[in-house]
Structures are given as structure tokens and as C-alpha cells.
Amino acid sequence: MNNKILACTLSLFLGAFVAQAQTSTDLWEIKTKGKGKSLQLVSGSEKAITDRVEYDNQPSFINEYQMVFSAADDKGNHDIIVYNFESGKFTNLTKTADRSEYSPRITECGQYIAAVVMEPDQKQRLWLYPTNFGEPELLYDDIEPVGYYDWYDNKAAMFVLGEPHELIYARGRNDLVEMDEAIGRSIVRRPKTNQITYLSTENSAELPDGKAFEMYAYDLETMVKADLGLSLAGSQDFIWLDKNTLLMGRGNSLYIRKWNEKNWELLGTLESDTHHGITRLAYSLDLDVIVVAMERNQQ
């Protein structure tokens, strides 16, 4: 394990299942008003941020006016792109011909953008890219292949690919907490709590709109797992709007529910003749904006 002491005493958390097939996706934004369970979509405000046949996906906000995402070039290589909502400009944080970066996300100290990197030898590990465009650092050299991740206490909870996929937390050197196995791709910290939340691929229900997975919250202080009910049927990706409110998408529609309720409520639908199928999501309370990834319609 690479035990370098970083400026913010970082560890890992999980970010991108690189092995899955990449599709032609774009990022869309829609303005919101209100917050939490009272959130509303501003009708007619939806618009495309990107418009390319390549892969633009995995959005994540890094401050009150910028987000990062993974973008493929015409050769299939993926880089980290920074988008500024104030200027509408795009900037490459990385431009690496020999490797691809996925699932970028700001670290808790704010000094690095973490990313799952597909390295030249096909190893899939978590790297740190300084926000000042300095040299990147490998976070752990002995944990791979990493898929998705998120942060808790400056350490990483990671989806590690395998049969079955595992969820682990890197509490310290040679101190890995095995949280669960047979999990879905969404690994999200519940805001202002000690909990890492995820979907179980072992526990699900077949509903008219598709398969709904059981959602769990693992408390990293008490080491207790709690059941949060079923996910939105036919969907795999979720985020928290705040500590009490969940957001998921299906088709071109967004759905919302409180953590202790059973039913998902329709929040609204993004009108588009060119895109369909909401997957990854990001939300900024500062900007009152939701960003979603949607697949381009075949021409």
C-alpha cells in the first residue's frame, strides 16, 4: 500500500465501473427551486451542456460554480473535464493518451480530484489529481480493480470488482472494513451522517416498471447495516439531495422520496426529442441545478 502522507491525509472512496460498455451520452442541466422533499423542477429550463457523439458522463460538483465529468475522445480515451457554469467554458484537468480517467470526484479536503484510472497495464486504481494541475498521485497500489467510490472521514469506501463485487472501506494501512458484497454501482455517502449507502443486487423485487433493489446504509462508526427500502424500479443510480431525500431517474423522468418512505414520487420530466434514459445524476444546492446523463437517440 502506498502510504504517502498527503496534505489532507487522504484515503480512498469509490467511483467508476470502467469495465462496463460506454455509450453515447450527454450531460443535461435543469434548474430547480426549493430544497429537499419540497424541491421542484423549473419547467422549460432543461438544456444540454454537452452535445457530442462521444461519452460525456459521471458528473460531480466540486464547488459552487464548477463540476467535473469523464469525457471520451474520438479514440475512446477518457479524460477529466472541468465545466464552469458561470462562463460556460470547458477545461481539461487531464489529457492522457496512455490511460483513461473515470468517475472524478472532489476529495473532502478540496485539494484533489480523485478518479478511477484505467492504467496502461489495465490495472484499475484510484488516483489523485491536484486541483492546481500538479502531478497526480496513486492513492493505494494494492487495491484494485476499483469501480465506484465515495468519501468518509478522508478515507474511501470502494466498489471492488469481482465475483461477487465487494464494498470495502480503507480505514487504515492493512485495515480494510468489509462492508458488503453483491452490490450495485451506486456508492454514495449520506450527507451529514456516518453512513455509506448502496444497492444490493442479491435482494430485489420484480415490479411492473422493472427490478427494484434493496437499499442499505452502512454506518462506519457503529458498523451496523440498516435497510432503507427499495430503490426506484428500473433504475440503478441514485444521489442524496440532503440527508433525508433521495433522487433517482427512469426514462426521462426524475423521482424523489424521503429515506423513511416507501413510495417514489414523480418530480418531473425532461423534455427532449434527442436524448433518453437518465442514468448518472448530480445536484448543486448552490446553483439550484440538477445535472443528469442521458443517452443520445440513434440517428
N, C-alpha and C positions, 0 to 999 in steps of 0.2 A: 504494500500500500504506500503510495506517495504521501508522505506526512509533512509536506511543506507547511509552514505556518504562514497563512495569508493574512492580509491586512484586517480582514473581518472574521478570522477563524472559521472559514467555510468548511462545509461538508457537502454531501450530495442530496439531491431530490430528483424526481424522475420526470422525463419529458417527451420522448417521441419514439413510436414504434416504427423504426426505419424500414423494417423488412416488408411492411405492407405495400401493396401496389399503389403507386402515385397516380392520381387522376388530374384532369384539367380543372382546376378550381381557382376561384377569385374571392377576394375579400369585399364584403359589403358592410356599410355602416347604416345605422338607423338611429335617429335621435330619440331620446326618452325624456319623460318628466316624472316627477315624484321619485320615490325610492322604496326599496323593499317590496312587500306584497302590494303596495299602492303604486308600483311602477306602471307607467303607460307608455306605449309607443306613439311617437308623433306621426300621425298619418301623412303619407306622401313624402316623408323625409328620407326614405331609403335611397341609397345611391352606391354605385360600385367605386371602390377605392382602387382596385387593380382591374385590368382588362387585357389579359394575355391568354394564349392557349396553353402556356406552361402552368406549373403548380405554384400557386401562392396560397399559403395556408398556415395554420398554427399561430394565430395572432395572440399577443400578450402585451398588455400595457406596462410600460416601465416608469412612467411618471405622469404628470398631469397634462401633458400635451404630446407624448410620443408613444408609439408601440413598436414592437419588433415582430417579425414573422420570417418563416422559411420560404425561400423562393428558388425555383429551379430555372436554370438557363436552357437554351435550346439543345444542349448536350446532356441534360439530365443531372447536372451538378447543382447542388443546393447551397445557397449562401444565406447569411442572416442580413435582413434588410431592416433599416430603421425608417419609420414613416412619421413625419411631423404633421399633426393636424392643423397647426397654425399656418404653416407655409404651404402645405400640400406637397412637400418635397420628399423624395426617397434618397436614402444614403446607404451604401454598402458598409456594414460593420465588418463583414468578411468577404473575401474574394479569393477562394482557394480552389485551385484546379485539381488538386490531388486528393481532396476529401470533401465530404458534404456535411453540412450542419443542419440539425433539425431541432424542433421544439425549443426555441430560445425563450429564456425567462430571466428576469432580473433577480439577482441574489438579494437576500434580506439586508445586507449591508449597503446595497445600491452601487457598489463599485465594479461589478462584473455582470455580464450577460452570460448565463450558463447555456449550454447547448449539448445535445447528444450528437456525437460526431461519428460518422462512418469513416474510419481511417483507411489509408491505402491498403493495409493488410486485412481489411474487412472487420477489424475489431470495432466494437460499438460502445464507446465510453463517454463519460461526462467530462466536458472541458469548460474552462472559464475564459471569457474574452473581456479584457478590461474596457470599461466604457470610454477611456481616454485613448483607445485604439492601440494600446500596448500589446506586448507579446502574450499569446494565450498560454494557459497552464492546464495540464492534465490534473484532474482532481483526485481520482483514485485509479491506480494502474491495475488493480486486481479485481475490479468489479465490472463484469461485462458478460453478456451483451445487455446494456441498459436500453430500455424502451422509453417509458414516460416517467415523470418525476414531479415533485414539488418540495417546498422547504418547510422545515420546522426547527426552530432554535438553531439556525445557521447550519443545519445538517440536512441531509437529503433522504427522503423516502423514495424508493425506486421500484419501478416495474422492471424486473429482470426476466428476460425471455427464456423460456424453457418449456418442458413438458412435466408439470403444468407451469404457467407463468407464476412468478412469485412476487410478493410485495415485501421489501425489506427496508429497514431504517438503519443508516450508518451512524450509530450513537458514538462510536469511537473506534480507535485502531483495534482491529480484531474483535470488535464488539458490535455485531450485527443483530438487530432485532428482527426475527422472522414473524411478520405480522399476519400474513395470509397467503394462500395460493389459489390458482384458478381464478384470476381476477381480470377485469376488463381494462381498457386502455386509459380511462379517465382516472387520474390520481390527483386529488385536489385537497388542499388544506382548507378546513372550515375556518373562516375568519374569526380572529379573536378567541380561539379555542386551542386545545392541545390535540385536536383530532385530525387525522388523515382520513379522507372519505374516498370510497371506491365502489365499483360494482362487482358482484360475484357472478362468474359465468357458470358456477355449479348450481346456484339457486335462482330460479327464474320461473316465470309463468307465461303460458301462451295465451295472449289476448287477441281480440279481433284486429287490432292495429299492429300486431307483431309481438315479439318477445319482450317482456319486461323483466329486468334483472333486479335482484335484491341489492339494496344499497346499504353499505355498512360504514360505521365510523369507528376508527381505532384510536383510542386515547393513549398517547405516548407517555403520559405521566402515570396513569393508573394501570396501563396495559390491559384495558378492558375494551371489548368489542361490542358495539351497540348496533341494533337493527334500525335503519331509517326508512324502511318501507320500500316499495317498488319504484323503479325508475320509470320514465315515460316509455310506453310500449313503442317498439320500433326505432329506438334511439340508443346510442352508446355514450354520447358526450354530454357532460353537464358542467356547470360552474355555480358558484355561490354568489348571489348579489350582495348579501350580507350574511351574518352568522345564522339567520333564521330562514333565508329564502333561496330556493333553488331555481335554476333556469335550464331548460333543455329545448331542443328543436327537433321537428319532424316535418319532412316535406319542406315547404316554405314558411312554416308557422313556428312561433315560439310559444312555449308553455311554461307556467310558473306554479310553484306550490311552496307552502311553508313546510319545514322539516318534519313537523309533527302531524301533518295532514295526509290523507290518503290520495285525494283526487288532484290531478293536474288540471289547471285552468288555462284556457286559450288566452294568451297575452295579445297576439296579433299576427298578421300575415304579411310577409314581404312580397310586394307585387313585382314580378319580373317575368318577362317573356323570354329571357335569355339564360336564366340560371334556375337551378332547383336543388333541393336536398341539402338542408342546413346540417353541418357537422360541427366543427370546432367553433367555440364562442369565446368572446372576451367582453368585459364590461368596465367602463370607467365612470365612477360617480362624479369625478371632477369635470369631465366633459359632457356628462349625461348622454353617453353613446354606448350602444351595443355594436360589436363587430362580429360578423359571422363569416364562415367559409361556406361557399356554395359551388356546386359543380356546374360547369358550362353545359348547356344543351348541345347535343350533337347537331352539327350542321347538315 
